[in-house]
Amino acid sequence: MAFQAKFITSAASEAQFIRPDKPMIAVCGKSNAGKSTLINMLAGQKKLARTSAEPGRTRLVNYFDFGDFLLADLPGYGYAAVSREEKAKWGKILDRFFENKGDIAHVFVLTDIRRDPSDDDMQMIAYLNYHIVPFSLIATKSDKLSRMKVRERVRAVANACGLGEGNVLAVSGLTGDGKDELLKKIGGIVSQ
């Protein structure tokens, strides 16, 4: 599955949110969880979504057209070297975005496979469960671990979040490991 992905627009407020005419997948996670790297891997482009070693670079909702679906890259939650006011602003944007849950076909919650899910991750998962928004947990940066350790960490992350192991996909945006499983998941979402 190859995508002709392109950037559409950024939204700083609810008035600028796109009302999709095709399935929309939202990508969220802690700052520096690998959201931009994952988007670039899916697109087969190195610079579609800007990556940074500095957490908290995504401050708006960025929309990308992947042909069969839209992808919304959300601001990272958790650590970011920004003011409390800026974090509060991001929180409001996320709240407003998820209020239109009918527009969202699926959410990918990204977390670094090497770490246990944070309180912020757990809060996001609880929020999605409570509001019955379909989601999958994407355990990023799997290239940093051996295959055996990846399996162990997938099991540990699934247990920590109260999910089945099939709801946690280990992925590396750098090596492409897990891309086929992720594409299969996207195919299922888009065909619903």
N, CA, C and O atoms as a DFTB+ gen file, in Angstrom:
768 C
 N C O
     1  1       0.855      -1.175       0.000
     2  2       0.000       0.000       0.000
     3  2       0.902       1.241       0.000
     4  3       1.646       1.478       0.952
     5  1       0.827       2.021      -1.071
     6  2       1.621       3.252      -1.155
     7  2       0.677       4.441      -1.129
     8  3      -0.387       4.424      -1.747
     9  1       1.077       5.455      -0.415
    10  2       0.231       6.640      -0.266
    11  2       0.862       7.822      -0.987
    12  3       2.083       7.973      -1.005
    13  1       0.033       8.639      -1.567
    14  2       0.459       9.924      -2.098
    15  2       0.077      10.956      -1.047
    16  3      -0.862      11.730      -1.234
    17  1       0.811      10.961       0.056
    18  2       0.452      11.802       1.197
    19  2       0.911      13.228       0.985
    20  3       1.977      13.484       0.424
    21  1       0.072      14.165       1.452
    22  2       0.468      15.569       1.385
    23  2      -0.110      16.312       2.579
    24  3      -1.168      15.960       3.102
    25  1       0.597      17.331       2.991
    26  2       0.156      18.202       4.069
    27  2      -1.020      19.029       3.556
    28  3      -0.995      19.523       2.429
    29  1      -2.067      19.179       4.404
    30  2      -3.222      19.993       4.008
    31  2      -3.167      21.353       4.699
    32  3      -3.051      22.390       4.046
    33  1      -3.252      21.333       6.041
    34  2      -3.310      22.587       6.787
    35  2      -3.034      22.332       8.259
    36  3      -3.002      21.186       8.708
    37  1      -2.837      23.404       8.997
    38  2      -2.713      23.349      10.457
    39  2      -3.883      24.102      11.058
    40  3      -4.354      25.091      10.495
    41  1      -4.348      23.630      12.203
    42  2      -5.464      24.272      12.893
    43  2      -5.031      24.677      14.293
    44  3      -4.504      23.865      15.052
    45  1      -5.259      25.941      14.626
    46  2      -4.915      26.455      15.958
    47  2      -6.141      26.557      16.841
    48  3      -6.033      26.811      18.040
    49  1      -7.323      26.355      16.239
    50  2      -8.564      26.478      17.003
    51  2      -9.634      25.588      16.384
    52  3      -9.488      25.083      15.270
    53  1     -10.706      25.414      17.137
    54  2     -11.807      24.559      16.679
    55  2     -12.382      25.026      15.348
    56  3     -12.762      24.208      14.510
    57  1     -12.445      26.331      15.157
    58  2     -13.008      26.877      13.915
    59  2     -12.208      26.431      12.692
    60  3     -12.734      26.420      11.579
    61  1     -10.952      26.069      12.888
    62  2     -10.096      25.664      11.777
    63  2     -10.025      24.147      11.590
    64  3      -9.383      23.674      10.651
    65  1     -10.678      23.375      12.473
    66  2     -10.656      21.919      12.329
    67  2     -11.314      21.519      11.022
    68  3     -12.290      22.131      10.590
    69  1     -10.770      20.488      10.401
    70  2     -11.347      19.949       9.169
    71  2     -12.494      19.018       9.528
    72  3     -12.376      18.189      10.430
    73  1     -13.601      19.161       8.816
    74  2     -14.700      18.195       8.906
    75  2     -14.464      17.207       7.771
    76  3     -14.704      17.537       6.610
    77  1     -14.002      16.007       8.085
    78  2     -13.553      15.087       7.033
    79  2     -14.701      14.513       6.194
    80  3     -15.817      14.307       6.672
    81  1     -14.375      14.266       4.929
    82  2     -15.325      13.608       4.031
    83  2     -14.892      12.167       3.760
    84  3     -15.440      11.493       2.887
    85  1     -13.892      11.706       4.529
    86  2     -13.412      10.324       4.467
    87  2     -12.879       9.979       5.848
    88  3     -12.755      10.869       6.689
    89  1     -12.560       8.721       6.110
    90  2     -12.104       8.362       7.460
    91  2     -10.901       9.200       7.908
    92  3      -9.993       9.479       7.125
    93  1     -10.918       9.594       9.184
    94  2      -9.809      10.354       9.745
    95  2      -9.214       9.584      10.923
    96  3      -9.924       9.145      11.828
    97  1      -7.900       9.438      10.882
    98  2      -7.154       8.793      11.957
    99  2      -6.371       9.885      12.675
   100  3      -5.651      10.660      12.047
   101  1      -6.517       9.939      13.988
   102  2      -5.778      10.914      14.792
   103  2      -4.564      10.226      15.404
   104  3      -4.636       9.066      15.810
   105  1      -3.456      10.944      15.465
   106  2      -2.222      10.438      16.068
   107  2      -1.916      11.310      17.271
   108  3      -1.748      12.523      17.146
   109  1      -1.844      10.678      18.447
   110  2      -1.541      11.439      19.656
   111  2      -0.533      10.682      20.499
   112  3      -0.279       9.498      20.276
   113  1       0.034      11.371      21.461
   114  2       1.015      10.761      22.351
   115  2       1.806      11.831      23.054
   116  3       1.695      13.022      22.762
   117  1       2.609      11.370      23.993
   118  2       3.479      12.294      24.716
   119  2       4.393      13.019      23.749
   120  3       4.666      12.534      22.651
   121  1       4.860      14.175      24.161
   122  2       5.875      14.871      23.378
   123  2       7.066      13.938      23.195
   124  3       7.523      13.304      24.147
   125  1       7.561      13.862      21.974
   126  2       8.734      13.062      21.622
   127  2       8.456      11.551      21.574
   128  3       9.384      10.750      21.683
   129  1       7.191      11.162      21.412
   130  2       6.858       9.736      21.307
   131  2       7.123       9.185      19.913
   132  3       7.128       7.970      19.718
   133  1       7.344      10.070      18.938
   134  2       7.638       9.613      17.583
   135  2       6.494       9.784      16.605
   136  3       6.425       9.070      15.605
   137  1       5.584      10.729      16.879
   138  2       4.428      10.931      15.998
   139  2       4.853      11.335      14.589
   140  3       4.409      10.739      13.608
   141  1       5.712      12.349      14.491
   142  2       6.142      12.831      13.172
   143  2       6.919      11.756      12.416
   144  3       6.740      11.602      11.208
   145  1       7.763      11.024      13.101
   146  2       8.537       9.946      12.470
   147  2       7.597       8.874      11.921
   148  3       7.814       8.359      10.824
   149  1       6.555       8.540      12.680
   150  2       5.582       7.541      12.227
   151  2       4.849       8.029      10.975
   152  3       4.668       7.272      10.021
   153  1       4.434       9.280      10.985
   154  2       3.729       9.853       9.825
   155  2       4.637       9.806       8.594
   156  3       4.195       9.429       7.509
   157  1       5.885      10.184       8.760
   158  2       6.833      10.148       7.641
   159  2       7.041       8.732       7.129
   160  3       7.153       8.521       5.921
   161  1       7.094       7.744       8.045
   162  2       7.248       6.353       7.636
   163  2       6.038       5.918       6.800
   164  3       6.198       5.306       5.744
   165  1       4.841       6.234       7.272
   166  2       3.631       5.857       6.536
   167  2       3.597       6.502       5.149
   168  3       3.173       5.886       4.171
   169  1       4.050       7.748       5.088
   170  2       4.022       8.493       3.829
   171  2       5.155       8.089       2.890
   172  3       5.109       8.374       1.694
   173  1       6.187       7.413       3.447
   174  2       7.353       7.095       2.635
   175  2       8.131       8.353       2.268
   176  3       8.803       8.402       1.238
   177  1       8.034       9.371       3.126
   178  2       8.743      10.645       2.910
   179  2       9.496      10.991       4.190
   180  3       9.042      10.674       5.289
   181  1      10.618      11.627       4.046
   182  2      11.419      11.952       5.230
   183  2      10.985      13.246       5.912
   184  3      11.225      13.429       7.105
   185  1      10.345      14.149       5.158
   186  2      10.094      15.473       5.712
   187  2       8.659      15.945       5.591
   188  3       8.407      17.149       5.627
   189  1       7.704      15.025       5.448
   190  2       6.305      15.452       5.374
   191  2       5.905      16.100       6.695
   192  3       5.377      17.211       6.721
   193  1       6.164      15.390       7.789
   194  2       5.912      15.944       9.132
   195  2       7.278      16.285       9.720
   196  3       8.209      15.483       9.650
   197  1       7.391      17.457      10.289
   198  2       8.684      17.873      10.845
   199  2       9.003      17.116      12.120
   200  3       8.197      17.056      13.048
   201  1      10.203      16.537      12.147
   202  2      10.662      15.838      13.348
   203  2      11.643      16.742      14.088
   204  3      12.267      17.624      13.497
   205  1      11.766      16.507      15.378
   206  2      12.676      17.304      16.187
   207  2      13.121      16.486      17.385
   208  3      12.352      15.692      17.928
   209  1      14.359      16.682      17.791
   210  2      14.846      16.042      19.018
   211  2      14.276      16.751      20.233
   212  3      14.276      16.213      21.340
   213  1      13.794      17.961      20.013
   214  2      13.238      18.762      21.105
   215  2      11.750      18.455      21.266
   216  3      10.981      18.669      20.329
   217  1      11.323      17.955      22.436
   218  2       9.908      17.644      22.638
   219  2       9.036      18.882      22.521
   220  3       9.475      19.998      22.801
   221  1       7.788      18.669      22.102
   222  2       6.808      19.751      22.109
   223  2       6.837      20.639      20.885
   224  3       6.414      21.794      20.955
   225  1       7.332      20.123      19.744
   226  2       7.399      20.955      18.538
   227  2       6.030      21.090      17.872
   228  3       5.717      22.145      17.321
   229  1       5.215      20.043      17.916
   230  2       3.892      20.118      17.305
   231  2       2.963      20.865      18.257
   232  3       2.657      20.383      19.348
   233  1       2.524      22.035      17.837
   234  2       1.694      22.877      18.705
   235  2       0.305      23.109      18.139
   236  3      -0.536      23.736      18.781
   237  1       0.068      22.609      16.950
   238  2      -1.219      22.774      16.283
   239  2      -1.716      21.383      15.880
   240  3      -0.979      20.404      15.991
   241  1      -2.949      21.298      15.418
   242  2      -3.429      20.060      14.809
   243  2      -3.035      20.148      13.335
   244  3      -3.510      21.024      12.612
   245  1      -2.171      19.244      12.897
   246  2      -1.700      19.232      11.513
   247  2      -2.419      18.121      10.754
   248  3      -2.438      16.970      11.189
   249  1      -3.004      18.477       9.623
   250  2      -3.768      17.525       8.823
   251  2      -2.990      17.112       7.575
   252  3      -2.360      17.932       6.907
   253  1      -3.056      15.805       7.285
   254  2      -2.398      15.241       6.114
   255  2      -3.411      14.410       5.351
   256  3      -4.225      13.708       5.951
   257  1      -3.364      14.488       4.021
   258  2      -4.236      13.692       3.164
   259  2      -3.437      12.494       2.669
   260  3      -2.419      12.648       1.995
   261  1      -3.918      11.285       3.015
   262  2      -3.263      10.049       2.596
   263  2      -4.078       9.344       1.506
   264  3      -3.950       8.133       1.323
   265  1      -4.904      10.087       0.792
   266  2      -5.703       9.493      -0.280
   267  2      -6.980       8.879       0.241
   268  3      -8.049       9.482       0.135
   269  1      -6.883       7.667       0.812
   270  2      -8.071       6.970       1.317
   271  2      -8.518       7.472       2.691
   272  3      -9.635       7.195       3.128
   273  1      -7.641       8.209       3.360
   274  2      -7.977       8.703       4.693
   275  2      -7.212       9.991       4.995
   276  3      -6.221      10.316       4.341
   277  1      -7.699      10.710       5.997
   278  2      -6.984      11.872       6.521
   279  2      -6.282      11.450       7.796
   280  3      -6.740      10.555       8.506
   281  1      -5.175      12.098       8.076
   282  2      -4.466      11.854       9.316
   283  2      -4.323      13.191      10.035
   284  3      -3.890      14.182       9.445
   285  1      -4.688      13.209      11.308
   286  2      -4.558      14.417      12.125
   287  2      -3.468      14.195      13.157
   288  3      -3.583      13.316      14.011
   289  1      -2.420      14.985      13.080
   290  2      -1.292      14.925      14.013
   291  2      -1.574      15.926      15.128
   292  3      -1.606      17.134      14.892
   293  1      -1.777      15.420      16.341
   294  2      -2.169      16.272      17.465
   295  2      -0.956      16.730      18.271
   296  3       0.078      16.063      18.269
   297  1      -1.078      17.863      18.958
   298  2       0.033      18.303      19.815
   299  2       0.345      17.240      20.868
   300  3      -0.559      16.589      21.392
   301  1       1.623      17.074      21.169
   302  2       2.026      16.110      22.182
   303  2       1.606      16.571      23.568
   304  3       1.563      17.765      23.862
   305  1       1.299      15.600      24.405
   306  2       0.952      15.951      25.783
   307  2       2.105      15.549      26.689
   308  3       3.019      14.840      26.268
   309  1       2.058      16.003      27.928
   310  2       3.132      15.667      28.862
   311  2       4.253      16.673      28.781
   312  3       4.022      17.861      28.556
   313  1       5.462      16.198      28.963
   314  2       6.633      17.080      29.040
   315  2       6.813      17.906      27.771
   316  3       6.760      17.388      26.656
   317  1       7.019      19.148      27.964
   318  2       7.474      20.048      26.906
   319  2       7.918      21.320      27.589
   320  3       7.266      21.811      28.510
   321  1       9.024      21.841      27.132
   322  2       9.587      23.032      27.776
   323  2       8.844      24.284      27.306
   324  3       9.400      25.149      26.629
   325  1       7.585      24.347      27.685
   326  2       6.767      25.508      27.346
   327  2       6.040      25.971      28.600
   328  3       6.019      25.283      29.621
   329  1       5.459      27.127      28.500
   330  2       4.766      27.700      29.653
   331  2       3.493      26.923      29.985
   332  3       2.963      26.174      29.164
   333  1       3.025      27.126      31.211
   334  2       1.761      26.500      31.630
   335  2       0.613      26.964      30.743
   336  3      -0.285      26.187      30.417
   337  1       0.648      28.241      30.356
   338  2      -0.421      28.782      29.501
   339  2      -0.459      28.048      28.158
   340  3      -1.527      27.716      27.643
   341  1       0.745      27.801      27.600
   342  2       0.823      27.101      26.314
   343  2       0.302      25.667      26.462
   344  3      -0.444      25.192      25.605
   345  1       0.689      24.973      27.541
   346  2       0.191      23.609      27.786
   347  2      -1.325      23.604      27.940
   348  3      -2.003      22.717      27.422
   349  1      -1.860      24.605      28.659
   350  2      -3.318      24.704      28.842
   351  2      -4.003      24.912      27.493
   352  3      -5.071      24.356      27.238
   353  1      -3.382      25.714      26.637
   354  2      -3.931      25.964      25.303
   355  2      -3.971      24.674      24.498
   356  3      -4.963      24.386      23.829
   357  1      -2.874      23.883      24.564
   358  2      -2.847      22.593      23.861
   359  2      -3.944      21.682      24.393
   360  3      -4.617      20.999      23.621
   361  1      -4.126      21.669      25.722
   362  2      -5.155      20.841      26.343
   363  2      -6.536      21.194      25.822
   364  3      -7.348      20.309      25.555
   365  1      -6.805      22.486      25.678
   366  2      -8.107      22.924      25.157
   367  2      -8.290      22.495      23.711
   368  3      -9.377      22.080      23.310
   369  1      -7.207      22.599      22.923
   370  2      -7.295      22.168      21.525
   371  2      -7.637      20.675      21.461
   372  3      -8.498      20.263      20.684
   373  1      -6.951      19.865      22.288
   374  2      -7.231      18.424      22.305
   375  2      -8.662      18.148      22.732
   376  3      -9.342      17.328      22.115
   377  1      -9.135      18.823      23.787
   378  2     -10.518      18.648      24.244
   379  2     -11.505      18.952      23.117
   380  3     -12.422      18.173      22.855
   381  1     -11.308      20.083      22.460
   382  2     -12.219      20.486      21.369
   383  2     -12.153      19.486      20.212
   384  3     -13.172      19.148      19.612
   385  1     -10.944      19.022      19.911
   386  2     -10.786      18.071      18.814
   387  2     -11.594      16.807      19.087
   388  3     -12.312      16.329      18.209
   389  1     -11.484      16.264      20.292
   390  2     -12.166      15.010      20.610
   391  2     -13.660      15.188      20.865
   392  3     -14.389      14.198      20.923
   393  1     -14.133      16.420      21.017
   394  2     -15.579      16.652      21.136
   395  2     -16.290      16.228      19.854
   396  3     -17.452      15.824      19.898
   397  1     -15.609      16.314      18.722
   398  2     -16.179      15.905      17.437
   399  2     -15.806      14.459      17.144
   400  3     -15.302      14.143      16.066
   401  1     -16.060      13.578      18.118
   402  2     -15.593      12.198      17.981
   403  2     -16.220      11.474      16.795
   404  3     -15.669      10.481      16.320
   405  1     -17.345      11.946      16.319
   406  2     -17.958      11.352      15.131
   407  2     -17.106      11.539      13.885
   408  3     -17.252      10.809      12.904
   409  1     -16.211      12.526      13.934
   410  2     -15.315      12.780      12.802
   411  2     -14.091      11.871      12.814
   412  3     -13.346      11.814      11.836
   413  1     -13.883      11.161      13.924
   414  2     -12.651      10.386      14.113
   415  2     -12.944       8.898      13.919
   416  3     -13.727       8.312      14.666
   417  1     -12.313       8.294      12.917
   418  2     -12.509       6.865      12.672
   419  2     -11.706       6.029      13.673
   420  3     -12.147       4.956      14.085
   421  1     -10.524       6.528      14.063
   422  2      -9.635       5.751      14.923
   423  2      -8.558       6.685      15.469
   424  3      -8.243       7.710      14.866
   425  1      -8.005       6.315      16.613
   426  2      -6.911       7.075      17.206
   427  2      -5.725       6.140      17.419
   428  3      -5.880       5.034      17.936
   429  1      -4.559       6.588      17.022
   430  2      -3.320       5.890      17.343
   431  2      -2.685       6.632      18.507
   432  3      -2.290       7.791      18.377
   433  1      -2.589       5.953      19.651
   434  2      -1.927       6.521      20.825
   435  2      -0.503       5.986      20.813
   436  3      -0.285       4.780      20.939
   437  1       0.465       6.883      20.661
   438  2       1.863       6.477      20.578
   439  2       2.541       6.572      21.931
   440  3       2.361       7.535      22.677
   441  1       3.326       5.543      22.227
   442  2       4.124       5.534      23.445
   443  2       5.456       4.851      23.139
   444  3       5.507       3.913      22.343
   445  1       6.509       5.311      23.757
   446  2       7.844       4.743      23.570
   447  2       7.859       3.344      24.194
   448  3       7.602       3.190      25.388
   449  1       8.159       2.334      23.387
   450  2       8.117       0.938      23.843
   451  2       9.061       0.679      25.015
   452  3       8.845      -0.261      25.780
   453  1      10.090       1.487      25.166
   454  2      11.096       1.256      26.213
   455  2      10.619       1.712      27.582
   456  3      11.236       1.388      28.597
   457  1       9.529       2.458      27.616
   458  2       9.046       3.007      28.878
   459  2       7.626       2.553      29.176
   460  3       6.842       2.283      28.265
   461  1       7.308       2.474      30.451
   462  2       5.922       2.175      30.815
   463  2       5.058       3.365      30.442
   464  3       5.523       4.505      30.484
   465  1       3.799       3.117      30.077
   466  2       2.915       4.233      29.752
   467  2       2.867       5.233      30.908
   468  3       2.790       4.851      32.075
   469  1       2.914       6.511      30.563
   470  2       2.908       7.573      31.566
   471  2       1.494       7.797      32.097
   472  3       0.527       7.252      31.564
   473  1       1.386       8.591      33.134
   474  2       0.066       8.976      33.648
   475  2      -0.744       9.672      32.558
   476  3      -1.954       9.473      32.452
   477  1      -0.067      10.489      31.748
   478  2      -0.760      11.175      30.644
   479  2      -1.279      10.172      29.617
   480  3      -2.392      10.318      29.112
   481  1      -0.468       9.143      29.303
   482  2      -0.921       8.091      28.376
   483  2      -2.156       7.387      28.948
   484  3      -3.140       7.161      28.244
   485  1      -2.083       7.049      30.229
   486  2      -3.190       6.337      30.869
   487  2      -4.458       7.199      30.890
   488  3      -5.567       6.694      30.717
   489  1      -4.277       8.492      31.102
   490  2      -5.421       9.410      31.092
   491  2      -6.042       9.473      29.687
   492  3      -7.266       9.490      29.551
   493  1      -5.205       9.507      28.653
   494  2      -5.715       9.526      27.275
   495  2      -6.470       8.236      26.968
   496  3      -7.547       8.273      26.371
   497  1      -5.909       7.095      27.373
   498  2      -6.565       5.808      27.129
   499  2      -7.903       5.742      27.867
   500  3      -8.898       5.284      27.306
   501  1      -7.929       6.194      29.117
   502  2      -9.176       6.215      29.894
   503  2     -10.203       7.122      29.219
   504  3     -11.385       6.784      29.158
   505  1      -9.762       8.259      28.718
   506  2     -10.645       9.205      28.026
   507  2     -11.256       8.545      26.787
   508  3     -12.464       8.624      26.568
   509  1     -10.410       7.890      25.974
   510  2     -10.894       7.249      24.749
   511  2     -11.843       6.103      25.072
   512  3     -12.859       5.930      24.398
   513  1     -11.518       5.316      26.100
   514  2     -12.420       4.235      26.523
   515  2     -13.762       4.800      26.984
   516  3     -14.818       4.308      26.587
   517  1     -13.715       5.831      27.819
   518  2     -14.936       6.423      28.377
   519  2     -15.840       6.963      27.270
   520  3     -17.059       6.795      27.317
   521  1     -15.236       7.611      26.278
   522  2     -16.018       8.224      25.200
   523  2     -16.225       7.284      24.013
   524  3     -16.741       7.692      22.973
   525  1     -15.820       6.029      24.177
   526  2     -15.998       4.986      23.166
   527  2     -15.446       5.422      21.806
   528  3     -16.125       5.340      20.782
   529  1     -14.196       5.885      21.829
   530  2     -13.484       6.242      20.604
   531  2     -12.515       5.096      20.312
   532  3     -11.654       4.803      21.142
   533  1     -12.634       4.442      19.152
   534  2     -11.747       3.316      18.853
   535  2     -10.289       3.768      18.760
   536  3      -9.987       4.812      18.183
   537  1      -9.398       2.970      19.334
   538  2      -7.986       3.329      19.316
   539  2      -7.108       2.092      19.337
   540  3      -7.542       0.995      19.690
   541  1      -5.864       2.304      18.949
   542  2      -4.810       1.293      19.063
   543  2      -3.616       1.969      19.705
   544  3      -3.378       3.161      19.510
   545  1      -2.868       1.194      20.471
   546  2      -1.651       1.704      21.077
   547  2      -0.492       1.333      20.165
   548  3      -0.303       0.162      19.839
   549  1       0.275       2.321      19.758
   550  2       1.427       2.097      18.899
   551  2       2.677       2.281      19.751
   552  3       2.970       3.386      20.207
   553  1       3.408       1.192      19.960
   554  2       4.633       1.215      20.764
   555  2       5.798       1.519      19.820
   556  3       6.258       0.646      19.084
   557  1       6.264       2.762      19.853
   558  2       7.272       3.237      18.910
   559  2       8.696       2.913      19.366
   560  3       8.931       2.466      20.489
   561  1       9.625       3.155      18.454
   562  2      11.065       3.029      18.720
   563  2      11.476       1.581      19.020
   564  3      12.383       1.332      19.815
   565  1      10.788       0.630      18.365
   566  2      11.083      -0.785      18.596
   567  2      12.473      -1.172      18.105
   568  3      13.006      -2.206      18.509
   569  1      13.067      -0.348      17.234
   570  2      14.417      -0.640      16.746
   571  2      15.464      -0.535      17.852
   572  3      16.594      -0.989      17.677
   573  1      15.101       0.057      18.987
   574  2      16.043       0.231      20.096
   575  2      16.169      -1.033      20.948
   576  3      17.008      -1.093      21.847
   577  1      15.326      -2.058      20.664
   578  2      15.309      -3.281      21.474
   579  2      15.466      -4.513      20.592
   580  3      15.215      -4.461      19.388
   581  1      15.884      -5.627      21.202
   582  2      15.939      -6.901      20.480
   583  2      14.507      -7.387      20.241
   584  3      13.573      -6.946      20.910
   585  1      14.350      -8.293      19.286
   586  2      13.006      -8.823      18.985
   587  2      12.361      -9.464      20.209
   588  3      11.164      -9.299      20.443
   589  1      13.152     -10.194      20.988
   590  2      12.614     -10.841      22.193
   591  2      12.158      -9.783      23.199
   592  3      11.098      -9.909      23.811
   593  1      12.963      -8.754      23.358
   594  2      12.624      -7.683      24.297
   595  2      11.377      -6.920      23.805
   596  3      10.561      -6.478      24.614
   597  1      11.238      -6.770      22.492
   598  2      10.050      -6.113      21.935
   599  2       8.803      -6.887      22.342
   600  3       7.822      -6.290      22.787
   601  1       8.830      -8.212      22.194
   602  2       7.664      -9.033      22.584
   603  2       7.352      -8.872      24.064
   604  3       6.190      -8.744      24.451
   605  1       8.402      -8.879      24.897
   606  2       8.204      -8.684      26.345
   607  2       7.560      -7.334      26.647
   608  3       6.635      -7.236      27.453
   609  1       8.073      -6.288      25.976
   610  2       7.571      -4.929      26.236
   611  2       6.143      -4.757      25.717
   612  3       5.343      -4.066      26.347
   613  1       5.810      -5.373      24.578
   614  2       4.426      -5.303      24.073
   615  2       3.489      -5.908      25.112
   616  3       2.439      -5.340      25.414
   617  1       3.869      -7.053      25.656
   618  2       3.061      -7.711      26.681
   619  2       2.922      -6.814      27.914
   620  3       1.826      -6.667      28.456
   621  1       4.036      -6.215      28.358
   622  2       4.025      -5.361      29.552
   623  2       3.180      -4.109      29.335
   624  3       2.419      -3.711      30.217
   625  1       3.310      -3.490      28.168
   626  2       2.533      -2.275      27.864
   627  2       1.047      -2.612      27.779
   628  3       0.209      -1.877      28.301
   629  1       0.725      -3.726      27.120
   630  2      -0.681      -4.153      27.015
   631  2      -1.266      -4.387      28.406
   632  3      -2.376      -3.938      28.696
   633  1      -0.527      -5.086      29.266
   634  2      -1.000      -5.350      30.627
   635  2      -1.190      -4.060      31.414
   636  3      -2.190      -3.895      32.112
   637  1      -0.224      -3.141      31.302
   638  2      -0.304      -1.876      32.037
   639  2      -1.527      -1.063      31.634
   640  3      -2.097      -0.336      32.447
   641  1      -1.924      -1.193      30.369
   642  2      -3.048      -0.399      29.852
   643  2      -4.366      -1.162      29.864
   644  3      -5.401      -0.615      29.486
   645  1      -4.337      -2.413      30.291
   646  2      -5.563      -3.207      30.300
   647  2      -6.044      -3.552      28.898
   648  3      -7.246      -3.625      28.646
   649  1      -5.096      -3.764      27.986
   650  2      -5.428      -4.071      26.594
   651  2      -4.945      -5.469      26.239
   652  3      -4.063      -6.018      26.900
   653  1      -5.523      -6.034      25.201
   654  2      -5.004      -7.278      24.655
   655  2      -3.736      -6.985      23.868
   656  3      -3.571      -5.885      23.340
   657  1      -2.843      -7.962      23.788
   658  2      -1.586      -7.748      23.055
   659  2      -1.827      -7.375      21.603
   660  3      -1.015      -6.671      21.003
   661  1      -2.935      -7.839      21.029
   662  2      -3.267      -7.496      19.637
   663  2      -3.616      -6.034      19.442
   664  3      -3.652      -5.552      18.310
   665  1      -3.874      -5.319      20.531
   666  2      -4.180      -3.884      20.449
   667  2      -2.944      -3.019      20.613
   668  3      -3.041      -1.792      20.650
   669  1      -1.773      -3.654      20.712
   670  2      -0.511      -2.916      20.830
   671  2       0.373      -3.332      19.660
   672  3       0.725      -4.504      19.524
   673  1       0.729      -2.368      18.819
   674  2       1.588      -2.646      17.669
   675  2       2.967      -2.043      17.908
   676  3       3.096      -0.845      18.162
   677  1       3.995      -2.883      17.825
   678  2       5.370      -2.403      17.957
   679  2       5.846      -1.932      16.587
   680  3       5.769      -2.666      15.601
   681  1       6.340      -0.691      16.542
   682  2       6.708      -0.076      15.271
   683  2       8.010       0.699      15.421
   684  3       8.289       1.265      16.478
   685  1       8.797       0.719      14.359
   686  2       9.959       1.603      14.285
   687  2       9.812       2.477      13.050
   688  3       9.799       1.980      11.924
   689  1       9.701       3.771      13.268
   690  2       9.623       4.696      12.150
   691  2      10.937       4.795      11.394
   692  3      10.954       5.218      10.238
   693  1      12.045       4.408      12.033
   694  2      13.350       4.489      11.385
   695  2      13.633       3.282      10.500
   696  3      14.108       3.439       9.375
   697  1      13.344       2.071      10.998
   698  2      13.648       0.854      10.228
   699  2      12.451       0.322       9.455
   700  3      12.611      -0.494       8.546
   701  1      11.247       0.779       9.811
   702  2      10.043       0.280       9.151
   703  2       9.497      -0.987       9.778
   704  3       8.493      -1.516       9.300
   705  1      10.130      -1.499      10.844
   706  2       9.594      -2.675      11.528
   707  2       8.165      -2.378      11.976
   708  3       7.887      -1.305      12.513
   709  1       7.277      -3.318      11.756
   710  2       5.886      -3.166      12.170
   711  2       5.026      -2.400      11.181
   712  3       3.819      -2.277      11.385
   713  1       5.620      -1.883      10.115
   714  2       4.862      -1.076       9.151
   715  2       3.760      -1.894       8.478
   716  3       2.647      -1.401       8.295
   717  1       4.067      -3.155       8.106
   718  2       3.062      -3.983       7.433
   719  2       1.837      -4.198       8.315
   720  3       0.705      -4.119       7.837
   721  1       2.059      -4.473       9.612
   722  2       0.938      -4.663      10.544
   723  2       0.141      -3.374      10.692
   724  3      -1.087      -3.399      10.773
   725  1       0.846      -2.252      10.726
   726  2       0.177      -0.960      10.848
   727  2      -0.650      -0.657       9.598
   728  3      -1.767      -0.150       9.699
   729  1      -0.106      -0.964       8.432
   730  2      -0.848      -0.751       7.183
   731  2      -2.093      -1.638       7.126
   732  3      -3.146      -1.222       6.642
   733  1      -1.953      -2.863       7.625
   734  2      -3.102      -3.776       7.685
   735  2      -4.186      -3.187       8.589
   736  3      -5.373      -3.231       8.266
   737  1      -3.758      -2.638       9.723
   738  2      -4.691      -2.009      10.659
   739  2      -5.394      -0.833       9.997
   740  3      -6.610      -0.681      10.115
   741  1      -4.630      -0.007       9.304
   742  2      -5.203       1.152       8.603
   743  2      -6.183       0.697       7.525
   744  3      -7.248       1.292       7.359
   745  1      -5.821      -0.364       6.788
   746  2      -6.723      -0.902       5.777
   747  2      -8.062      -1.304       6.359
   748  3      -9.109      -1.052       5.763
   749  1      -8.027      -1.943       7.548
   750  2      -9.264      -2.330       8.227
   751  2     -10.081      -1.129       8.660
   752  3     -11.308      -1.141       8.565
   753  1      -9.407      -0.089       9.136
   754  2     -10.098       1.133       9.588
   755  2     -10.769       1.822       8.413
   756  3     -11.931       2.220       8.493
   757  1     -10.028       1.958       7.321
   758  2     -10.518       2.689       6.145
   759  2     -11.683       1.952       5.469
   760  3     -12.577       2.587       4.910
   761  1     -11.672       0.612       5.523
   762  2     -12.711      -0.160       4.836
   763  2     -14.007      -0.285       5.628
   764  3     -14.981      -0.841       5.121
   765  1     -14.041       0.219       6.856
   766  2     -15.269       0.106       7.674
   767  2     -16.340       1.059       7.221
   768  3     -17.426       1.089       7.800
